[in-house]
Structures are given as C-alpha cells and as structure tokens.
Amino acid sequence: MIRTILFDLDGTLLPMDQNLFTKNYFGKLAGSLSDLHEPETLISAVWSGTRAMIKNNGTESNEAVFWKDFTGIFGPEAAAEEPRFADFYENHFGELRSFCRPDPETAPLISALEAAGYTTVIASNPVFPMTAQRQRISWTGADPDSFALITSYENSRFCKPNPAYYRDILAKLDAAPEECLMVGNDVAEDMEAARAAGLSSFLITACLINREGKDISAFPNGDFAALRTFISEKGFAPLPA
C-alpha cells in the first residue's frame, strides 16, 4: 500500500508555463549580477552548471558540482560570488511568483494527505538552493515545513531523470519503493525514472511535459480529483473527494 507521496513542484503542485518562468528567472538573475558578468555569459555558465548537476554521479552534492563547474568557467575567484547568488534567491527570486498560476486545490490536497497520515515529499529537481524550493512551495499555499523532505541542491547528489535520485530519497526516508508514489507532470523525469526506481507514479496532465510523445495511457493520469481517487484506492487510507 502507498504510504509516501512524492510531488514534483513546477507544473505539478505549482502550475506554470515553464519556458516563460525560465526566461524570466534568467533575466532577473542576470540583471541582479550584471556588475559581475555579461548577461549572456552568466546565463551560459548557469546552464553549464545545471547540466553538470544533472550528470552528477553521486560523489558530491549538486551544490558542490555546480560551483566546481562555475569556477571552472570564471576562475577560482568566482567562488566569492556565492553570497551574491544567495542574496538573489533571498531577496529577488520571489518576484517570479507572478509567472506562476497557483492551483487553489494544492494546499487542501496536501492537508488532506497529512491528515490521513501520509508522508509527503517535495521531489522537485534539485538544481535550486533550498531557499528557492521553499519559496516556490509557499506560492502554492502549502506550508514548506509540512513536508518530510524537500530536495535541493544542498542536500541532493543526483538529479532527474536518473533513477538514483529517487533511490536516494527512499534511503533518506527509509522507505520501500512499493510504498511510494511519485506525482509529476513530466513523462520522462517523473514517470519513467520513478518507475525505474520501483515507485508507482501518477501523471498530472494540466502542464504536461512529454518531449518524446509517449503514450500517457501507460500511466495513471488526470487532475487532482483523479489523484485523490487513485490514492484512496491504492493507499493505506482514503481521502475525502
């Protein structure tokens, strides 16, 4: 029976146009650090660091991998820029909330799961620092402190679509894969990768990402109402409709 529910964030608990969000994220980040780097150069370096995190083999945290890649581009002195990045996430990242479309059903769903005794996890790809992860959770109306685990670049050493990312979460929770459900909107990163790690999966279709045009009927799918029904049938405790 399902006892632990893992949730993706962007496009799942937090509906958004991901391309629009990403464009404005890089615009604000580059603007905040314009005295240090030309915008195109900075954006290229952050993308390079992100790719390095996605390829992380687990020997270091994603945070360490990012900064190793970043300083490899700009030189070791660029490590001193980390407080400026932290300031951006603390004081300017929140401006991106206007590019999201919070779903009023998100917070009630999380509250219902917790009231029923389920463990909930934010399994958002850990390429952002914890402060950014927590802010995006708060935009949904849910309480970041209510989750047993939030993956971030500080506490993770793998990324989606590597199934090891999910195995690492299970190890942290001491949870069995057959008791866990991954809920997400990305067919490859959330559905296929989670299944490869032994988890069940449920595809949220409102902001569907299906880069390879896979047949989504291979996965239980639908909206939050359909998810509630699925959990009531497969979980250890029913949820209100």
C-alpha positions as MATLAB code, in Angstrom:
seq = 'MIRTILFDLDGTLLPMDQNLFTKNYFGKLAGSLSDLHEPETLISAVWSGTRAMIKNNGTESNEAVFWKDFTGIFGPEAAAEEPRFADFYENHFGELRSFCRPDPETAPLISALEAAGYTTVIASNPVFPMTAQRQRISWTGADPDSFALITSYENSRFCKPNPAYYRDILAKLDAAPEECLMVGNDVAEDMEAARAAGLSSFLITACLINREGKDISAFPNGDFAALRTFISEKGFAPLPA';
ca = [
       0.000    0.000    0.000;
       1.083    3.542   -0.717;
       2.201    5.449    2.388;
       4.539    8.115    0.999;
       3.692   10.600   -1.754;
       6.457   12.385   -3.657;
       5.462   15.534   -5.546;
       7.127   17.407   -8.326;
       6.710   21.157   -7.973;
       6.845   23.163  -11.219;
       3.881   22.203  -13.393;
       2.518   19.803  -10.770;
       1.794   21.440   -7.410;
       2.639   24.814   -8.963;
       1.150   25.204  -12.466;
       3.203   27.412  -14.770;
       4.422   27.973  -18.290;
       7.882   26.568  -17.682;
       9.501   28.308  -20.652;
       8.127   31.690  -19.545;
       9.244   31.102  -15.955;
      12.737   30.038  -17.013;
      13.152   33.023  -19.346;
      12.213   35.474  -16.613;
      14.280   33.644  -13.983;
      17.420   34.049  -16.079;
      16.524   37.643  -16.893;
      16.222   38.564  -13.212;
      19.318   36.592  -12.188;
      21.430   38.162  -14.930;
      20.133   41.621  -14.030;
      20.954   41.116  -10.364;
      24.547   40.119  -11.184;
      25.113   42.441  -14.148;
      28.019   44.158  -12.382;
      29.867   40.834  -12.295;
      29.163   39.235  -15.683;
      27.662   39.984  -19.055;
      24.127   38.514  -19.082;
      24.715   36.027  -21.925;
      27.968   34.824  -20.362;
      26.348   34.343  -16.959;
      23.308   32.536  -18.350;
      25.549   30.207  -20.366;
      27.583   29.426  -17.229;
      24.492   28.718  -15.117;
      23.187   26.379  -17.804;
      26.565   24.649  -17.826;
      26.407   24.221  -14.059;
      22.871   22.885  -14.327;
      23.930   20.303  -16.901;
      26.779   19.289  -14.603;
      24.310   18.749  -11.743;
      22.044   16.648  -13.952;
      25.041   14.439  -14.781;
      26.138   14.199  -11.132;
      27.215   10.641  -10.325;
      26.649   10.964   -6.589;
      30.191   11.572   -5.373;
      29.431   15.183   -4.345;
      26.404   17.314   -3.610;
      24.750   19.109   -6.506;
      25.805   22.359   -4.855;
      29.480   21.345   -4.950;
      29.159   20.186   -8.559;
      27.573   23.476   -9.621;
      30.248   25.648   -8.038;
      33.061   23.466   -9.329;
      31.702   23.927  -12.851;
      31.051   27.652  -12.338;
      34.545   28.369  -11.032;
      35.968   26.226  -13.807;
      34.496   28.762  -16.234;
      35.240   32.015  -14.400;
      38.195   31.016  -12.255;
      38.527   30.157   -8.541;
      37.887   33.758   -7.527;
      34.274   33.326   -8.696;
      33.606   31.278   -5.553;
      33.382   34.623   -3.758;
      30.214   35.345   -5.764;
      28.184   32.752   -3.865;
      26.811   35.336   -1.362;
      25.517   37.379   -4.288;
      23.640   34.356   -5.608;
      22.261   33.753   -2.112;
      21.104   37.375   -1.940;
      19.312   36.982   -5.266;
      17.401   33.941   -4.050;
      16.579   35.547   -0.720;
      15.506   38.948   -1.989;
      14.642   38.800   -5.688;
      13.607   35.250   -6.599;
      10.174   35.882   -5.060;
       9.391   38.352   -7.865;
       8.956   35.340  -10.159;
       5.754   34.364   -8.379;
       3.793   36.443  -10.900;
       4.762   33.978  -13.647;
       3.061   31.055  -11.867;
      -0.605   30.058  -11.699;
      -1.150   28.602   -8.208;
      -3.894   25.970   -8.080;
      -6.325   26.510   -5.167;
      -6.602   22.725   -4.823;
      -2.929   22.234   -3.950;
      -2.938   23.226   -0.278;
      -6.170   21.304    0.536;
      -4.736   18.198   -1.145;
      -1.532   18.334    0.903;
      -3.513   18.980    4.095;
      -5.805   16.023    3.372;
      -2.845   13.706    2.798;
      -1.164   14.738    6.013;
      -4.405   14.468    7.999;
      -4.798   10.919    6.681;
      -1.279   10.017    7.833;
       0.646   10.031    4.570;
       4.249   11.187    4.428;
       4.701   13.892    1.797;
       7.881   14.859   -0.029;
       8.812   17.598   -2.479;
      10.744   15.810   -5.214;
      11.479   18.838   -7.380;
      14.640   18.514   -9.445;
      17.343   19.709   -7.011;
      19.073   22.280   -9.161;
      17.962   25.194   -6.940;
      19.030   26.083   -3.391;
      16.663   25.325   -0.533;
      15.509   28.939   -0.211;
      14.169   28.835   -3.791;
      12.500   25.464   -3.233;
      10.758   26.685   -0.082;
       9.583   29.886   -1.723;
       8.020   28.006   -4.635;
       6.257   25.689   -2.198;
       4.872   28.684   -0.321;
       3.495   30.089   -3.587;
       1.236   27.029   -3.806;
      -0.366   27.881   -0.441;
       1.149   24.805    1.233;
       3.455   25.021    4.252;
       7.061   24.033    3.394;
       7.543   22.753    6.948;
       4.788   20.179    6.485;
       6.907   18.045    4.129;
       9.163   15.312    5.464;
      11.804   16.132    2.850;
      12.400   18.836    0.256;
      15.160   18.039   -2.214;
      17.521   20.918   -3.003;
      20.965   21.314   -4.474;
      22.459   21.361   -0.971;
      21.025   18.004    0.178;
      20.996   16.030   -3.099;
      23.661   14.312   -5.150;
      21.621   13.178   -8.135;
      19.034   14.763  -10.431;
      16.135   13.606  -12.537;
      15.943   11.673  -14.814;
      18.493    9.482  -13.020;
      16.585    6.780  -11.087;
      19.295    7.105   -8.415;
      17.669   10.424   -7.474;
      14.587    8.518   -6.311;
      16.600    5.767   -4.646;
      18.463    8.439   -2.678;
      15.154    9.876   -1.436;
      13.965    6.426   -0.357;
      17.215    5.862    1.528;
      16.798    9.173    3.372;
      13.242    8.248    4.355;
      13.990    4.568    4.992;
      11.014    3.859    2.719;
      10.285    0.900    0.482;
       9.695    1.748   -3.200;
       6.467   -0.228   -3.342;
       5.028    2.040   -0.640;
       5.824    5.256   -2.552;
       4.009    7.174   -5.256;
       5.613    9.833   -7.479;
       3.256   12.549   -8.719;
       4.524   14.755  -11.529;
       3.870   16.279  -14.929;
       6.981   15.128  -16.828;
       6.711   11.737  -18.522;
      10.454   11.050  -18.598;
      11.660   12.681  -15.371;
       8.709   11.924  -13.099;
       7.047    8.828  -14.542;
       9.663    6.686  -16.265;
      12.553    7.492  -13.919;
      10.443    6.871  -10.800;
       9.163    3.581  -12.180;
      12.735    2.528  -12.945;
      13.446    3.002   -9.229;
      10.455    0.838   -8.300;
       7.946    3.564   -7.363;
       4.361    3.856   -8.525;
       3.567    7.005  -10.476;
       0.675    9.330  -11.320;
       0.854   11.838  -14.162;
      -0.711   15.284  -13.665;
      -1.748   16.429  -17.125;
      -2.561   20.139  -16.699;
       1.007   21.242  -17.577;
       2.097   18.042  -19.307;
       5.714   17.642  -20.456;
       6.028   14.780  -22.926;
       9.072   15.544  -25.051;
       9.087   12.217  -26.883;
       5.324   11.950  -27.430;
       4.958    8.807  -25.319;
       1.571    7.154  -24.845;
       0.486    8.570  -21.487;
      -2.170    5.894  -21.069;
       0.713    3.767  -19.778;
       0.473    5.813  -16.567;
      -2.459    6.596  -14.274;
      -3.160   10.213  -15.099;
      -5.520   13.147  -14.683;
      -6.169   16.072  -12.357;
      -6.057   16.357   -8.567;
      -9.537   14.854   -8.240;
      -8.387   11.773  -10.142;
      -5.268   11.651   -7.984;
      -7.374   11.665   -4.812;
      -9.369    8.708   -6.148;
      -6.196    6.847   -7.119;
      -4.657    7.323   -3.669;
      -7.872    6.268   -1.941;
      -7.820    3.031   -3.942;
      -4.086    2.281   -3.678;
      -3.164    3.939   -0.398;
      -3.445    2.808    3.191;
      -6.065    5.474    3.996;
      -8.861    7.036    1.901;
      -9.062   10.740    1.155;
     -12.174   12.925    1.006;
     -13.415   13.601   -2.514;
];
